[in-house]
Amino acid sequence: MFQEKLKPFIDRYNEINELLSSPDISKDIKKMTQLGKEQSSLTPLVEKAKEYIDTANAIEENKELLNDDELGDLAKEELSELEPKLSQLEEEIKVLMIPSDPNDNKNIYLELRAGAGGDEASLFVADLFKMYVRYAESMGWKVEIMSSSDGTAGGYKELIAMLKGDGVYSQLKYEAGVHRVQRVPDTETQGRVHTSAVTVAVIPEVDDVEVDIKPNEIKMDVYRSSGCGGQSVNTTDSAVRLTHIPTGIVVAIQDEKSQHKNRDKAMKVLKARVYEAELQERLDKTSADRKLQVGSGDRSEKIRTYNYPQNRLTDHRIGLTLYSLDSIMNDGNLKLVIDPLIAHAQAEAIKEAGL
């Protein structure tokens, strides 16, 4: 029975309330903080659970009144409202019961790299980045370019940006993979459609506690920044390349004029990438035979196609096809894609948890 699955959550919530009112706990600030966070995370689920139980009880009471001459019709009317409400509450609770991803509320490093397609791929990096910026603006997030490498005919060969705000990772974590574009390039004289690709990585920001990199594990190289000529060319060795020796992960940052600032930025990105690599390794060990809910998250996996001639976007993981590519790319209306991806991931997680 579904109500029995709710009991452990309600019991734990009540237990936390008792613990928080205990004089012993009030002396232990760290324990109090941990309990407070756990209580806060349980509150939405427990509130819905109590509403579910109240609704289920009301249904039983009304069923008993169905054969009553005076109250039967009223009971029938009540049931017609309560039964759909109970089903809706059950679905909402199932979503709340899914174990939360500890990275969901983190900021992210968004990394876009031109793949197959040369100049056209570089131009599409710029188009994708514009789409993400517009979406970020609609969500009230902040975007900061950490590093960029210009393409030979415009756009970017590579771009790393930081996105800060509420739930950034939870919204964008399914963007990781290969994004394929089909369109007629401006340089194409015969109107032929070309196919290009861009690789997207979504890496959660980490703090020093989550990843420990020792100084002797890092090799640092400095070099002169490449510029566009003129006064903007840096005449000092301000660009920084950091190599994490144990994993071979390399981060190069040259956007700032100060070597110190470039090193700080590179270190932050390096820590995030090392953390992501460790996380992926653990996932591979514990889930060797299982894909993540929406694809593997592998950077080599083709996840989406943007077909400009047909104004069509297709997400291959969930079989989603939308004929509103212009709105998604120009207006950042990415919710049209993200919401179905999240709904699919939740449905898979509910199935896996046996709820």
C-alpha angles and dihedrals in degrees: 000000000000093000091062090059089057096053098080091054094049091045092051091048091052090046091054091050090054093047093049091055091051116108091222093059093049088065093055106069095181093053091045091053092049092049091046091054092047091049091049092051092049097046099084091048095046093048091052091044092055090048089050093051092047090050092047090051091048090052092053091049092050092047089058089054097051093097094045110114095218103034102029096095092046091049090051091052091049091050092053088061100036100050096057088044090055091052091049092049091050092055092047091049092050089058091049090050093059109107107256122242106245089218097053096100095043129110115245145220107227112203121191122185130182112239131173114357105058115220093006090057090052090051090050090053087061092047093049091047090052089052091052092046091052091048090048090052091052089052094047093246128145122236125203124180108227099181139350139183116201123231119236093246099030133291121064135295086203136001130183118191134173118225117199128190147080114327096347095152093045090057101041105032092099092058092081114113141052118327112199123203126199116192145118109271119226088243093055109105098183097052096246119160113239126201119220135167139217125193117221125197123188112197124179117233113249135199128225093264093060097053128029116203115176119216092240089058092064128079113196125200124183125201141160116283116246112234140175094260132260122062094338093070110107113232095194132068094258100138114097132206118190122193121194100215099203094054102022090233111157128199123184122188125179107152097102123070090223119079089209092056092046090051092050092051092045091050092053092050092044092053091049092050093047090049090050091050091051091047092050091049091053091048091050091052096046097037104030093145097037133080121216114261095270108031124307098290085234113154090225093057116104102229105165144019125207109200109189100184090057096035084233133147119190125189103201096198096066100019092247117162122183128180094206103087093138092057092047096047101037101033099031090239089162093144086084087070103027098053094056090045092053092045090051092048091050092049091051092048092049090050091048093049090051093235 
